[in-house]
Amino acid sequence: MAMQALRDGASGGMLKYFLLGILCLAAGGLVFTDVGGFFRGGVTGTDAAKVGKHKISINQFDRAARNTLNRLGMTPAQAYKVGYIHELLNNEIRVSLLQQQAAKTGVRINVKKVAGNIQKLIQPMTKPGQRPQDVLQQLLASQGISEGELVASIRQEMTVNLLGNAIQSGFLGVSQPMVRDLARYNDEQRAIQYISFKNKDFTAIEAPTDEKLLEFYEATKEAYAIPETRKSKIILIETDMLKDSLEISNEEIKEIYERNISSYSEPEKRKVEQVILTDEEQAAEVHKLVQDGKALKDAVQTVTGNTTDYLPARNVPKEELLEEIRQDVFAAKTKDLIGPTESGLGYHVVVVQKIIAPTTTPLTKVKKDIKEELSETRLLDAQYELANTVDDYLAAGDDIDALKDEFNVKIQDMPYTNSFGLGKDNKATFTASFGPDAQTLATSLFELGEGEASPVMELADGRMAALVVTEIQDKTYKPFDDLKDSLKKRWMNDNRRVQNKMSVLHILSDARNANTPIKELAKSQNKQTQTLSGFKRSDEPKAPLTAAALTAVFEAPENDLFVIDLEDGAAIVAVQKSTIPDKPKQDGLKAAENTLLQSQQNEAYTIYVSKLHKGYGVKINDKLLNAVYGARTE
């Protein structure tokens, strides 16, 4: 039972604190068989890649990839099409290379180091009155991983980060002349003069015939697509609906209390103050002064001139004391003086301030907490058990509507939805009810065929859900006749833009051949020049400049004529002045230094990984990736 596992594991020691970091070993993944044995040289057809001696199985890679893609709201097929599957695999390869290199060089993170790092992360997840051990056990159970797997994964992550940081930390300084040059480059200012040519000035555009409009429609048809939509039912498993089925007896609570009595007990303790000195004679002097009635702290001050070696009184159980003084302290009475006693740390003089008897919190005080925790765990057990039953029911293709009568679930009808989670009214379909899970649900919906059901998945708010596709409306296009007016307007605007740009390029060519200054050119075209000054290459482009135009301005030589595109036309431009400061500002220097430093560190890391890539040897099973992900794209 899950409750027993939680309780029995609660006192399992330091491993219970190795939390977080690896909770991305999520559900999902496929079961693959050999897809033709595409690899040779020791790599089977089910390996996505071989990195040195390590093999990355397609099953292992698919689990990690799907977890990442679900958070991004992207399907594996979409990710493969844009090359993101290969990026994810390359990341797995980098991790494997760094792991193998760390093992080869003897880099290994100490268990206590991992524990100290992870303890800080568990606090935000632990509710008031809840023990960290129990939180960890619940998370391990929900993710289906063992403590050993969790510890190994966190240590792996820390090891890889340590090695990567060590490579990058070799570049902690940069060339100051380069910093100054980069800062001056970033602070360069330019002033331009330009002549604006508006698209709207081209009025003599011949209206298109219906035949031309139809050709234009066919060429741009995808812009008028009505995407595929799907109607569905969502099956919800909520813990609130299962509470009535829970029965927790007093006998069960008592049994759990007695089985875990150590968790509710405090051992016998002693309140002790002590001093540890390296000099035996000084320790003897302190002992005599205390024996004569002086306080231990004052005695240390008198003998040594300071209280550096004095340890204030605190309550300690027997096992926390050094072995050399443990028996004497716990055999002593209140106010007894012990020592000097030698240990590996020096000579101890100890005063027993108080004897604290062992205590056990009575059942009456913890009964409510045990019942609440047991209820929560039972609810989770019942929820997972019902989820498995619903999964089997859906896999068998049984009637969906009968689920509500047969099981304690909720069924909700969802409207037509496209792959972006938007309904026919262009409003989000899943967002209102399912928040952060909205895109995941929409993505899952479009991986199913009509009548198919998804596996039961866990939602961010603790509910569990499965989707069933009830109807698919195929992708269609808005009719040509309904679009004729808008197509005509778009065609006319496009032609104005093209003709304007061609005219501007012709004017520019003539002006360059005649070496005409921009002011004379403006006069010949019956236009006025306009001026824009005081902007930097790092500034946000201001009208009429676009981002592309700003880049072109800073690449052009002074006084040369060139053309830039504007939002409403085009312009012929000449750079009138370029100003590079002799002394860049302090904040500019700092920004440039950070940019160079980061660039150097990234380059060092890339070169190092590339060297490992060649040294260990890497093979990628592209045929398998295409068979698994590419076929679905097609």
TAZIFEN-V89619 format. One record per backbone hydrogen bond with DSSP energy under -0.5 kcal/mol. CO is the residue of the C=O (numbers start at 0). NH is the residue of the N-H. Records with the same first field share a line. If there is no record, write none. Layout:
CO = NH / NH
//
This chain:
0 = 4
1 = 5
2 = 6
3 = 7
4 = 8
5 = 9
6 = 9
7 = 10
8 = 11
12 = 15
13 = 16
14 = 17
16 = 18
21 = 24
23 = 25
29 = 31
41 = 43
43 = 46
45 = 47 / 57
47 = 620
48 = 55
49 = 51 / 618
50 = 53
53 = 50
54 = 56
55 = 47 / 48
56 = 60
57 = 61
58 = 62
59 = 63
60 = 64
61 = 65
62 = 66
63 = 67
64 = 68
65 = 69
66 = 70
67 = 71
68 = 72 / 73
69 = 72
74 = 78
75 = 79
76 = 80
77 = 81
78 = 83 / 84
79 = 82
82 = 86
83 = 87
84 = 88
85 = 89
86 = 90
87 = 91
88 = 92
89 = 93
90 = 94
91 = 95
92 = 96
93 = 97
94 = 98
95 = 99
96 = 100
97 = 101
98 = 102
99 = 103
100 = 104
101 = 105 / 106
102 = 105
105 = 107
109 = 113
110 = 114
111 = 115
112 = 116
113 = 117
114 = 118
115 = 119
117 = 120 / 121
118 = 122
121 = 124 / 125
122 = 125
124 = 126
126 = 129
130 = 133 / 134
131 = 135
132 = 136
133 = 137
134 = 138
135 = 139
136 = 140
137 = 141
138 = 142
139 = 143 / 144
145 = 149
146 = 150
147 = 151
148 = 152
149 = 153
150 = 154
151 = 155
152 = 156
153 = 157
154 = 158
155 = 159
156 = 160
157 = 161
158 = 162
159 = 163
160 = 164
161 = 165
162 = 166
163 = 167
164 = 168
166 = 169
167 = 170
169 = 171
174 = 178
175 = 179
176 = 180
177 = 181
178 = 182
179 = 183
180 = 184
181 = 185
182 = 186
184 = 187
185 = 537
187 = 536
188 = 578
189 = 534
190 = 575 / 576
191 = 531
192 = 573
193 = 195 / 529
194 = 571
196 = 569
197 = 200
198 = 201
200 = 202
202 = 204
203 = 205
208 = 212
209 = 213
210 = 214
211 = 215
212 = 216
213 = 217
214 = 218
215 = 219
217 = 220
219 = 222
220 = 223
221 = 224
223 = 477
224 = 226
225 = 475
228 = 472
229 = 416
230 = 469 / 470
231 = 413
232 = 234 / 467
233 = 235 / 411
234 = 465
235 = 237 / 409
236 = 463
237 = 240
238 = 241 / 242
241 = 244
242 = 245
246 = 248
248 = 252
249 = 253
250 = 254
251 = 255
252 = 256
253 = 257
254 = 258
255 = 259
257 = 260
259 = 262 / 263
260 = 263
261 = 264
263 = 360
265 = 358
267 = 317
268 = 355
269 = 271 / 315
270 = 352 / 353
271 = 313
272 = 350
273 = 310
274 = 276 / 348
276 = 346
277 = 279
278 = 282
279 = 283
280 = 284
281 = 285
282 = 286
283 = 287
284 = 288
285 = 289
286 = 290
287 = 291
288 = 293
289 = 292
294 = 298
295 = 299
296 = 300
297 = 301
298 = 302
299 = 303 / 304 / 305
300 = 304
306 = 309
308 = 275
309 = 311
310 = 273
313 = 271
315 = 269
316 = 319
317 = 320
321 = 324 / 325
322 = 326
324 = 328
325 = 329
326 = 330
327 = 331
328 = 331
332 = 335
335 = 351
337 = 349
340 = 347
342 = 345
345 = 342 / 347
346 = 276
347 = 339 / 340
348 = 274
349 = 337
350 = 272 / 352
351 = 334
353 = 270 / 355
354 = 356
355 = 268
358 = 265
361 = 364 / 365
362 = 365 / 366
365 = 369
366 = 370
367 = 371
368 = 372
369 = 373
370 = 374
371 = 375
372 = 376
373 = 377
374 = 378
375 = 379
376 = 380
377 = 381
378 = 382
379 = 383
380 = 384
381 = 385
382 = 386
383 = 387
384 = 388
385 = 389
386 = 390
387 = 391
388 = 392
389 = 393
390 = 394
391 = 395
392 = 397
393 = 396
399 = 402
400 = 403 / 404
401 = 405
402 = 406
406 = 408
409 = 235
411 = 233
413 = 231
416 = 229
417 = 420
420 = 428 / 429
421 = 417
422 = 425
426 = 422
429 = 433
430 = 434
433 = 436
434 = 437
436 = 440
437 = 441
438 = 442
439 = 443
440 = 444
441 = 445
443 = 446
444 = 447
448 = 451
451 = 468
456 = 464
458 = 461
462 = 458
463 = 236
464 = 456
465 = 234
466 = 453
467 = 232 / 469
468 = 450
470 = 230
471 = 473
472 = 228
475 = 225
478 = 482
479 = 482 / 483
480 = 483
482 = 486
483 = 487
484 = 488
485 = 489
486 = 490
487 = 491
488 = 492
489 = 493
490 = 494
491 = 495
492 = 496
493 = 497
494 = 498
495 = 499
496 = 500
497 = 501
498 = 502
499 = 503
500 = 504
501 = 505
502 = 506
503 = 507
504 = 508
505 = 509
506 = 510
507 = 511
508 = 512
509 = 513
510 = 515
511 = 514
516 = 520
517 = 521
518 = 522
519 = 523
520 = 524
521 = 526
522 = 525
529 = 193
531 = 191
534 = 189
535 = 538
541 = 544
543 = 566
545 = 549
546 = 550
547 = 551
548 = 552
549 = 553
550 = 554
551 = 554 / 555
556 = 559 / 574
559 = 574
561 = 572
563 = 570
565 = 568
567 = 198
568 = 565
569 = 196
570 = 563 / 572
571 = 194
572 = 561
573 = 192 / 575
574 = 558
576 = 190
577 = 579
578 = 188 / 580
581 = 583
584 = 588
585 = 589
586 = 590
587 = 591
588 = 592
589 = 593
590 = 594
591 = 595
592 = 596
593 = 597
594 = 598
595 = 599
596 = 600
597 = 601
598 = 602
599 = 603
600 = 604
601 = 605
602 = 606
603 = 607
604 = 608
605 = 609
606 = 610
607 = 611
608 = 612
609 = 613
610 = 614
611 = 615
612 = 616
616 = 51
618 = 49
619 = 621
620 = 624
621 = 625
622 = 626
623 = 627
624 = 628 / 629
625 = 630
628 = 632
629 = 633
//
